[in-house]
Amino acid sequence: MPRALSTLTLSDAKQMLGAGEAKAADLGIPYNIAVVDAGGALIAFTRQDGALEGSIDLAIGKAKTARMFNKTTEYLAELAQPGAPLFGIEQSNGGHVVIFGGGLPVTVGDQIVGAVGTSAGSVEQDIAVAEAAAAAIAKNPKP
């Protein structure tokens, strides 16, 4: 029997971008924010005026990485340290794995429906912006 797959929609992604942008404004830092669907494909991206150009690919990469491994990029970074179980993981998948904090899977109920990635500030700020974006969907769960 086929499984039903739930995924983020464009409407969900727009809500997430808005919440992430609001958090970035609170921090006073222009951000790059990416949202991917359950399959890891980019749904929506925003680059606020003045956001670092070098962070564009990082935001998208963090979102894709979080979805690929269903883990936060912060957690993957811990596991990728020398001597840790996933040391060298950033070299997998053609080198497209980004393990700086700021990428996280997005869940509705207990199902992963996509992921978000953010980049422009410190790791802690990136995580805060990503969490704010993901919380926008948690507040409006799908039926």
C-alpha positions in Angstrom: 0.0 0.0 0.0 1.5 3.4 -0.9 2.3 5.8 1.8 0.8 9.3 1.8 3.5 12.0 1.8 2.8 15.3 3.4 4.9 18.3 2.4 5.2 22.0 2.8 3.3 24.1 0.3 4.2 27.5 -1.1 1.7 29.0 1.3 3.5 27.3 4.2 6.8 28.5 2.9 5.7 32.1 2.6 4.5 32.0 6.2 7.8 30.6 7.3 9.7 33.3 5.3 7.7 36.0 6.9 8.3 34.7 10.4 12.0 34.3 9.7 12.2 37.8 8.2 10.5 39.2 11.3 13.1 37.5 13.6 15.9 38.8 11.4 14.5 42.3 11.7 14.5 41.9 15.5 18.1 40.9 15.3 18.9 43.8 13.0 20.6 41.5 10.5 19.5 41.1 6.8 19.1 37.3 6.2 19.0 34.7 3.5 16.2 32.1 4.3 15.5 29.0 2.3 12.6 26.5 2.6 12.6 23.0 1.0 9.8 20.5 0.6 9.7 16.9 1.9 11.7 15.8 -1.0 14.4 18.5 -0.4 13.5 20.6 -3.4 13.6 24.4 -2.9 10.1 25.9 -2.5 10.9 29.5 -1.6 13.9 31.7 -0.8 14.3 35.2 0.3 17.3 37.4 0.4 16.7 40.5 2.5 18.2 43.7 1.2 21.9 43.8 2.2 22.1 40.1 3.2 25.5 38.5 2.6 25.8 37.1 -0.9 28.1 34.3 0.4 25.3 33.2 2.6 22.8 32.5 -0.2 24.2 29.0 -1.0 24.7 28.3 2.7 21.0 28.9 3.5 19.9 26.7 0.7 22.5 24.0 1.6 21.5 24.0 5.2 17.8 23.5 4.4 18.7 20.6 2.0 21.1 19.1 4.4 18.6 19.2 7.3 16.0 17.4 5.0 18.5 14.9 3.6 19.5 13.7 7.0 16.4 14.7 9.0 18.6 16.3 11.6 19.5 19.9 12.5 22.7 21.1 10.9 23.8 22.1 14.4 23.6 18.4 15.5 25.3 17.2 12.4 28.2 19.6 13.1 28.6 18.0 16.5 28.7 14.5 15.0 31.2 15.6 12.3 34.0 16.7 14.6 37.2 14.8 14.5 36.8 11.5 16.3 33.0 11.7 16.2 30.9 9.1 14.4 30.1 11.3 11.3 33.5 12.8 10.8 33.8 13.8 7.2 30.1 13.8 6.4 30.4 17.2 4.8 32.3 15.6 2.0 29.4 13.3 1.2 26.7 13.9 -1.4 29.0 15.6 -3.8 30.2 18.0 -1.1 26.8 19.6 -0.9 26.4 19.0 2.8 26.4 22.1 5.0 26.9 21.5 8.7 26.8 25.0 10.3 23.9 25.5 12.6 20.9 27.2 11.0 19.2 24.3 9.2 16.4 22.2 10.7 13.8 19.8 9.6 10.2 21.0 9.8 7.6 18.7 11.3 3.9 18.7 11.5 2.8 16.3 14.2 5.4 13.6 14.0 6.0 13.8 10.2 8.9 15.7 8.6 7.3 17.9 5.9 10.4 19.9 4.8 13.2 21.9 6.2 14.4 25.5 6.6 17.9 26.9 6.3 19.1 30.4 7.3 22.4 32.2 7.0 23.9 35.7 7.6 24.5 36.0 11.4 26.3 34.0 14.0 25.4 30.3 14.3 23.2 31.1 17.3 21.4 33.8 15.3 21.0 31.5 12.3 19.4 28.9 14.6 17.1 31.5 16.1 15.9 32.7 12.7 15.4 29.1 11.5 13.4 28.2 14.7 11.2 31.3 14.2 10.5 30.2 10.6 9.6 26.6 11.6 7.4 27.8 14.5 5.2 29.6 12.0 4.0 26.2 10.7 3.8 24.7 14.2 1.3 27.4 15.1 -0.8 26.6 12.1 -0.6 22.8 11.8 -2.1 21.2 8.6 -5.3 19.3 9.0 
